[in-house]
Amino acid sequence: MNSDSTPLSEPTSSMFSMSSRTLMLFSLLAAILTISVVLFISRRKSQSKRNLLLLVGPSDSGKTSIFSSLVYGHSIPAITSMQANSSFINVEGKKDPIQVVDIPGHPRLRDQFRDSLSSAKALAFVVDANTASRNAALVAEHLHSVLDAIMAIPPSQPLPKLLILAHKCDLIKTSLSADTSALAVTRVQTILERELERRRVSQSGGMGVEALGDENSNDKSNMGGLDCSGPGGTFKFENWEGGEVVFLGTCVRGSQSSEEKAIRGSMAPLMDWIDENM
């Protein structure tokens, strides 16, 4: 009888061991699944609450004037900023305030935007529409570094929306019947596409692109960010693989006539965009 009873205990012990391992395995998988769901929800919430607008662009483009207009409701006399300005604005109908950060345009400081890029919901690149032609290479070099940084964001993170502000459009000399905002946008877009295409061609030919921009900047000949889906890869903002690029014409002051001020543009286009997209 003893010999008959011994084999009966072995399957019972083996079954108990298998059940314990199975239970532990299922518990481990459940824990991993729970942690993954929590992290996913947390990341989605943090992304949905991103309400940071970065103002970047060359020195003297008008970033600080835009910043003060958004924050204080009017432009204040501005000098070239050597440190970032940061404040919050409240937008009607939105629960959380929007943080606006003005990044200095000095060549040694302008890359500070990279520190906040992953937290930014939008990035506004400010161009002085009146000097864009004269400073085309320098402006394009600066924008190229921005496009490169955006495209370098990991695929798991959402890309910030990109605005290009053709600023100081009220200073463009033209007839009163002309839409200076539209003229400024067309001028800035044409100039930037031409210069960025030059940089793309220089790169594809194995030539460094740093010579096309700031001679005092670091060697950035390996910068990317100019990939386009259009024919031949020619750089066009509408085909840029980093997403949609929105152009707006802006200014922070107009003429005395409210009618002329309406014709010549204002901060209204930017405010409307912030209200709809931030």
Stockholm file with secondary structure:
# STOCKHOLM 1.0

chainA/1-278         MNSDSTPLSEPTSSMFSMSSRTLMLFSLLAAILTISVVLFISRRKSQSKRNLLLLVGPSDSGKTSIFSSLVYGHSIPAITSMQANSSFINVEGKKDPIQVVDIPGHPRLRDQFRDSLSSAKALAFVVDANTASRNAALVAEHLHSVLDAIMAIPPSQPLPKLLILAHKCDLIKTSLSADTSALAVTRVQTILERELERRRVSQSGGMGVEALGDENSNDKSNMGGLDCSGPGGTFKFENWEGGEVVFLGTCVRGSQSSEEKAIRGSMAPLMDWIDENM
#=GR chainA/1-278 SS CHHHHHHHHHHHHHHHHHHHHHHHHHHHHHHHHHHHHHHHHHHHHHHHTCCEEEEECSTTSSHHHHHHHHHHSSCCCCCCCSSCEEEEECCTTCSSCEEEEECCCSTTTGGGHHHHGGGEEEEEEEEETTTTTTTHHHHHHHHHHHHHHHHTSCTTSCCCEEEEEEECGGGCCCCTTSCHHHHHHHHHHHHHHHHHHHHHHHHHTTCCSGGGSCTTSCCCTTCCCCCBCSGGGCCCGGGBTTCCEEEEEECSCCCSCHHHHHHHCCSHHHHHHHHHHC
#=GC SS_cons         CHHHHHHHHHHHHHHHHHHHHHHHHHHHHHHHHHHHHHHHHHHHHHHHTCCEEEEECSTTSSHHHHHHHHHHSSCCCCCCCSSCEEEEECCTTCSSCEEEEECCCSTTTGGGHHHHGGGEEEEEEEEETTTTTTTHHHHHHHHHHHHHHHHTSCTTSCCCEEEEEEECGGGCCCCTTSCHHHHHHHHHHHHHHHHHHHHHHHHHTTCCSGGGSCTTSCCCTTCCCCCBCSGGGCCCGGGBTTCCEEEEEECSCCCSCHHHHHHHCCSHHHHHHHHHHC
//
